[in-house]
Amino acid sequence: MNEATSSPSRDTERLLLDLEAQRCNAMKRADFARLREILHPDLVHVHAKGQTDSYESYFRSGGTHVDYRQIDRSELKVQVLGSTALMTGRQLLVAVRKDGSGTVRIDSRVMQVWAQEGDRWRQLAFQTTPLEMSIS
C-alpha cells in the first residue's frame, strides 16, 4: 500500500482529530447541545485539580461556570484499538470565571478515550494533568 492510499485507521484518526477540534470549539462557544452529542453518556471527566464529573454533573458544573477563551491542542497522537481509541497530547486552556474570581490558565497533558458505537465516535473519558496552572 502506498502512502497516498487511505486506511480505515488513518480515516478514524482524522475523524477523531476533527471531533476533538469540534469539542474545543463547542466549549469556546458554550454550545452544550453539540457537547452532549460528542461526549459519551458514560463519560468520566477528571479535571486538573482531581475532581471527577459524570456526563450529567459535567453539564451542571464542568463548562458552565467559565467562559473559555482559548483551548489549544498540540502534540496529539491517536491510537485506534478496534472500537476504542486513545488520544494523548498537550492542552493549553484559558478561561474566565463567570463569578469574576479570575482567569484560569492551565497547561497540561491530556489523555482521552473515545468509543465507537455503530458509526458514531464519542469521548468516553478525559484526564488532564497540569504542568502549569495559574489563576489571575
C-alpha positions as CSV (number, residue, x, y, z in Angstrom):
1,M,0.0,0.0,0.0
2,N,1.4,3.4,-0.9
3,E,1.2,6.4,1.4
4,A,-1.5,8.1,-0.7
5,T,-3.9,5.2,0.0
6,S,-6.2,5.8,2.9
7,S,-6.6,3.2,5.6
8,P,-9.5,2.7,8.0
9,S,-7.2,3.5,10.9
10,R,-6.0,6.7,9.3
11,D,-9.6,7.7,8.4
12,T,-10.5,7.1,12.1
13,E,-7.6,9.2,13.3
14,R,-8.6,12.1,11.1
15,L,-12.2,11.8,12.3
16,L,-11.2,11.8,15.9
17,L,-8.9,14.8,15.5
18,D,-11.8,16.6,13.8
19,L,-14.2,15.6,16.7
20,E,-11.6,16.9,19.2
21,A,-11.5,20.2,17.3
22,Q,-15.3,20.3,17.4
23,R,-15.3,19.6,21.1
24,C,-12.9,22.5,21.8
25,N,-14.9,24.9,19.6
26,A,-18.1,23.8,21.2
27,M,-16.6,24.6,24.6
28,K,-15.5,28.1,23.5
29,R,-19.0,28.8,22.0
30,A,-20.7,27.3,25.1
31,D,-22.5,25.0,22.6
32,F,-23.7,22.5,25.2
33,A,-26.0,20.8,22.7
34,R,-23.0,19.9,20.5
35,L,-21.0,18.8,23.5
36,R,-23.8,16.5,24.5
37,E,-23.5,14.8,21.1
38,I,-19.7,14.5,21.3
39,L,-19.4,13.3,24.9
40,H,-20.5,9.7,25.8
41,P,-23.4,9.3,28.3
42,D,-21.0,7.2,30.4
43,L,-18.4,10.0,30.5
44,V,-15.7,10.1,33.2
45,H,-14.1,13.6,33.2
46,V,-11.2,14.2,35.6
47,H,-10.3,17.8,36.0
48,A,-6.9,19.4,36.7
49,K,-7.5,19.6,40.4
50,G,-8.7,16.0,40.6
51,Q,-12.4,16.4,40.8
52,T,-14.4,14.0,38.7
53,D,-17.6,14.6,36.7
54,S,-20.0,12.2,35.1
55,Y,-21.9,13.2,31.9
56,E,-24.7,14.8,33.8
57,S,-22.5,16.5,36.5
58,Y,-20.2,17.8,33.8
59,F,-23.1,19.8,32.3
60,R,-24.1,21.1,35.8
61,S,-20.6,22.3,36.6
62,G,-17.9,21.5,34.0
63,G,-18.1,24.3,31.5
64,T,-21.0,26.3,32.8
65,H,-19.0,28.4,35.4
66,V,-16.4,29.7,33.0
67,D,-16.1,31.4,29.6
68,Y,-13.4,29.5,27.6
69,R,-11.2,32.0,25.8
70,Q,-8.5,29.6,24.5
71,I,-8.2,25.9,24.1
72,D,-5.1,24.9,22.1
73,R,-4.3,21.3,21.5
74,S,-0.9,20.2,20.3
75,E,1.2,17.0,20.1
76,L,-1.9,15.0,19.5
77,K,-1.5,11.3,19.0
78,V,-4.3,8.8,18.3
79,Q,-4.1,5.0,18.7
80,V,-7.1,3.2,17.3
81,L,-7.7,-0.1,19.0
82,G,-10.8,-1.6,17.4
83,S,-13.9,0.2,18.6
84,T,-11.9,2.3,21.1
85,A,-9.2,4.9,20.7
86,L,-6.7,6.6,22.9
87,M,-5.8,10.2,22.3
88,T,-2.9,11.9,24.1
89,G,-1.4,15.4,23.8
90,R,-1.0,18.8,25.3
91,Q,-3.7,21.3,26.0
92,L,-3.4,25.0,26.9
93,L,-6.7,26.2,28.3
94,V,-7.5,29.8,29.3
95,A,-10.9,30.5,30.9
96,V,-12.5,33.4,32.7
97,R,-14.6,32.6,35.7
98,K,-18.2,33.9,35.4
99,D,-18.3,34.9,39.1
100,G,-15.4,37.4,38.5
101,S,-12.9,35.5,40.6
102,G,-10.2,35.4,38.0
103,T,-8.8,33.9,34.8
104,V,-7.6,30.4,34.9
105,R,-4.7,29.2,32.7
106,I,-3.8,25.5,32.6
107,D,-1.1,24.0,30.5
108,S,-1.5,20.2,30.8
109,R,-1.1,16.8,29.3
110,V,-4.4,15.2,28.4
111,M,-5.4,11.6,27.9
112,Q,-8.8,10.8,26.3
113,V,-10.6,7.6,25.5
114,W,-13.0,7.6,22.5
115,A,-15.6,4.8,22.0
116,Q,-17.3,3.8,18.8
117,E,-21.0,2.7,18.9
118,G,-22.2,1.9,15.4
119,D,-20.7,4.5,13.1
120,R,-20.5,7.2,15.8
121,W,-17.5,8.0,18.0
122,R,-17.9,9.8,21.4
123,Q,-15.5,10.8,24.1
124,L,-15.8,8.3,27.0
125,A,-13.0,9.5,29.3
126,F,-10.9,12.7,29.8
127,Q,-8.0,13.1,32.2
128,T,-5.9,16.2,32.5
129,T,-2.6,16.5,34.4
130,P,-1.4,20.1,34.8
131,L,2.2,21.0,34.1
132,E,1.5,24.6,35.0
133,M,-1.6,26.2,36.4
134,S,-2.4,29.8,37.5
135,I,-5.3,32.0,38.5
136,S,-5.0,35.7,38.0
